[in-house]
Amino acid sequence: MTGARSAAPKPPSSDDEAFKTQLVSLIPHLRAFARTLAGDPTAADDLAQDAMMKAWDARASYQMGTNMKAWTFMILRNQFYSEKRRSWRQSQLDQEAAERTLVAVDDPEAPVALDELRLALASLPEEQREALVLVGAGGFAYEEAAEICNCAVGTVKSRVSRARRALQQTLEQGATPATARPPATPCAPFSPTRTG
């Protein structure tokens, strides 16, 4: 024998199994939150998967019994903004893909209303949309959302309040983001003869 040891895989502990069970149950929530942040379903699925892998790798730092949903959402959010800082481009909402993701079949007008809601949400500033999704759809308390967003509780409350008002106004007026946003102003052309 050469004395070399074969690295046998370590059997999973009961804590690992409990962690895995909780993490797997959060997949739909992580994917939904990722879609509100990323807009593109493919990028959102990649983001959710990366966040789950980071959560699994950091499982030793998680305290069982605390709010895993808030902990994983914070990981996902941090991952999103890290990737965004590294990226040259911002992804736009893929309208056709968004229409395929959620379809209500009971009410024939529901897909239209859902589409209007999606467009109205997309028109909100990023911080407001994020806070509204965390508190309204995610079910987080303001304190939990503030921890996830790394800001004060009052800031989250203000963002949610402004987002709700803007969303209601947009839906009542029937304005789509294309008509609600001011047209982009082109940049001044570059002039190589100018010196400063």
Phi and psi in degrees as a GROMACS rama.xvg file:
@    title "Ramachandran Plot"
@    xaxis  label "Phi"
@    yaxis  label "Psi"
@TYPE xy
-88.3462  -11.5713  THR-2
86.9895  -3.32707  GLY-3
-75.4784  134.681  ALA-4
-94.423  139.355  ARG-5
-87.8434  132.197  SER-6
-77.0951  98.6186  ALA-7
-79.473  138.819  ALA-8
-62.9845  139.398  PRO-9
-75.1723  129.64  LYS-10
-65.8352  143.702  PRO-11
-66.635  140.135  PRO-12
-82.8103  167.956  SER-13
-65.7848  -31.2203  SER-14
-65.5154  -41.0975  ASP-15
-62.1075  -41.9268  ASP-16
-65.0284  -41.6861  GLU-17
-65.6524  -41.701  ALA-18
-61.4616  -47.5388  PHE-19
-59.9929  -43.0576  LYS-20
-60.2726  -46.0877  THR-21
-65.5357  -41.9528  GLN-22
-64.26  -43.6172  LEU-23
-62.8231  -37.1388  VAL-24
-66.3133  -19.679  SER-25
-90.4685  -4.05121  LEU-26
-52.9429  -50.0302  ILE-27
-61.0433  -35.9878  PRO-28
-69.4273  -42.1474  HIS-29
-64.2861  -41.7692  LEU-30
-64.4499  -42.0474  ARG-31
-64.5207  -44.0009  ALA-32
-65.223  -40.4191  PHE-33
-61.8911  -37.2383  ALA-34
-67.6991  -34.5261  ARG-35
-69.9851  -30.3908  THR-36
-80.1405  -49.9265  LEU-37
-84.2024  -30.5248  ALA-38
82.0469  -46.5495  GLY-39
-86.3551  124.606  ASP-40
-59.2583  -39.5318  PRO-41
-66.8985  -45.8015  THR-42
-63.526  -36.5106  ALA-43
-65.762  -42.2888  ALA-44
-64.1806  -39.8865  ASP-45
-63.5669  -41.7764  ASP-46
-62.9656  -44.9464  LEU-47
-63.3782  -41.6606  ALA-48
-64.5429  -43.9706  GLN-49
-61.0375  -41.3206  ASP-50
-64.9588  -39.0789  ALA-51
-65.7534  -40.1816  MET-52
-64.9738  -41.0794  MET-53
-64.4973  -40.7306  LYS-54
-62.3244  -44.0924  ALA-55
-62.1528  -44.1932  TRP-56
-64.4055  -29.3144  ASP-57
-99.4145  15.1428  ALA-58
-58.9894  -27.7203  ARG-59
-65.7411  -25.901  ALA-60
-87.8175  -7.84099  SER-61
-85.902  135.254  TYR-62
-93.7456  113.445  GLN-63
-57.6448  139.892  MET-64
98.9613  -14.8462  GLY-65
-90.2442  -179.857  THR-66
-78.0449  96.7851  ASN-67
-68.0561  -32.6289  MET-68
-61.1041  -47.5975  LYS-69
-64.1544  -39.8309  ALA-70
-63.7561  -46.0404  TRP-71
-71.2615  -34.9177  THR-72
-63.4868  -37.4566  PHE-73
-65.5785  -41.4682  MET-74
-61.2993  -46.3876  ILE-75
-62.1595  -45.3636  LEU-76
-62.2525  -45.253  ARG-77
-62.6432  -39.8205  ASN-78
-61.8405  -43.8277  GLN-79
-59.5293  -48.8077  PHE-80
-71.3373  -31.0487  TYR-81
-63.7492  -45.6505  SER-82
-65.4411  -37.5869  GLU-83
-64.983  -39.7663  LYS-84
-64.1549  -33.8229  ARG-85
-80.4249  -18.1552  ARG-86
-87.2126  144.998  SER-87
-83.5544  -27.4851  TRP-88
-114.006  153.457  ARG-89
-104.826  136.772  GLN-90
-79.3545  142.654  SER-91
-98.4138  158.543  GLN-92
-64.8805  124.204  LEU-93
-87.9517  99.5884  ASP-94
-59.2616  -44.1798  GLN-95
-63.7269  -42.0159  GLU-96
-66.9089  -38.1962  ALA-97
-63.3195  -39.2425  ALA-98
-66.1641  -28.5492  GLU-99
-80.3045  -20.413  ARG-100
-75.7108  -42.7989  THR-101
-126.223  115.982  LEU-102
-132.287  121.332  VAL-103
-89.8423  132.471  ALA-104
-106.304  -15.3374  VAL-105
-70.1032  -43.3769  ASP-106
-113.992  122.016  ASP-107
-62.7661  -21.7457  PRO-108
-89.9112  -9.90241  GLU-109
-61.7807  -41.543  ALA-110
-60.6474  -34.4394  PRO-111
-67.8585  -44.5552  VAL-112
-64.6189  -39.3934  ALA-113
-64.9717  -40.2456  LEU-114
-64.422  -41.3344  ASP-115
-62.5508  -40.6304  GLU-116
-64.5756  -43.0696  LEU-117
-58.9894  -45.9957  ARG-118
-65.1712  -41.3914  LEU-119
-64.7233  -41.7223  ALA-120
-61.5768  -41.2247  LEU-121
-64.6342  -24.702  ALA-122
-81.3452  -12.5534  SER-123
-72.7867  150.781  LEU-124
-59.5358  148.105  PRO-125
-52.9193  -44.9945  GLU-126
-64.9927  -39.932  GLU-127
-68.4623  -43.2649  GLN-128
-61.3881  -44.8302  ARG-129
-61.0644  -47.7605  GLU-130
-63.1896  -42.803  ALA-131
-64.1197  -41.0998  LEU-132
-66.8684  -42.1743  VAL-133
-62.6467  -47.2003  LEU-134
-80.9255  -46.181  VAL-135
-76.8941  -53.9008  GLY-136
-91.0229  -35.2763  ALA-137
-78.5014  -20.112  GLY-138
76.8435  16.8209  GLY-139
-79.7934  147.027  PHE-140
-70.4978  159.098  ALA-141
-56.2248  -39.2864  TYR-142
-63.7156  -41.6993  GLU-143
-66.837  -42.6193  GLU-144
-63.1619  -37.8096  ALA-145
-63.9401  -38.8737  ALA-146
-66.1553  -42.2726  GLU-147
-63.4523  -43.1245  ILE-148
-83.529  -6.03493  CYS-149
58.617  49.4064  ASN-150
-146.26  177.814  CYS-151
-73.7587  152.896  ALA-152
-59.1496  -41.3963  VAL-153
-61.5708  -35.1047  GLY-154
-64.6909  -42.9443  THR-155
-63.8529  -44.329  VAL-156
-59.5543  -43.1219  LYS-157
-64.2338  -44.3783  SER-158
-62.9908  -42.2448  ARG-159
-65.0521  -43.7885  VAL-160
-61.5927  -47.095  SER-161
-65.8363  -37.5179  ARG-162
-65.3978  -42.461  ALA-163
-63.0319  -43.9317  ARG-164
-62.6665  -46.7382  ARG-165
-64.6701  -40.1368  ALA-166
-65.0763  -44.9772  LEU-167
-62.3883  -44.4278  GLN-168
-62.7068  -44.2577  GLN-169
-62.9057  -43.2137  THR-170
-69.5345  -38.2056  LEU-171
-67.8012  -36.9558  GLU-172
-81.7126  -16.0661  GLN-173
71.2652  20.7399  GLY-174
-82.9953  134.454  ALA-175
-91.1098  162.129  THR-176
-56.9728  -32.0053  PRO-177
-65.294  -36.086  ALA-178
-91.509  -21.6419  THR-179
-81.6428  -26.7326  ALA-180
-86.2055  143.282  ARG-181
-69.6033  150.223  PRO-182
-64.6818  147.384  PRO-183
-71.0511  139.278  ALA-184
-96.5135  131.868  THR-185
-68.8772  151.786  PRO-186
-72.9585  153.324  CYS-187
-66.0577  141.852  ALA-188
-65.6487  148.447  PRO-189
-72.6863  133.697  PHE-190
-117.956  107.256  SER-191
-69.7663  -13.9151  PRO-192
-82.6139  -16.6712  THR-193
-76.0519  140.397  ARG-194
-125.111  150.836  THR-195
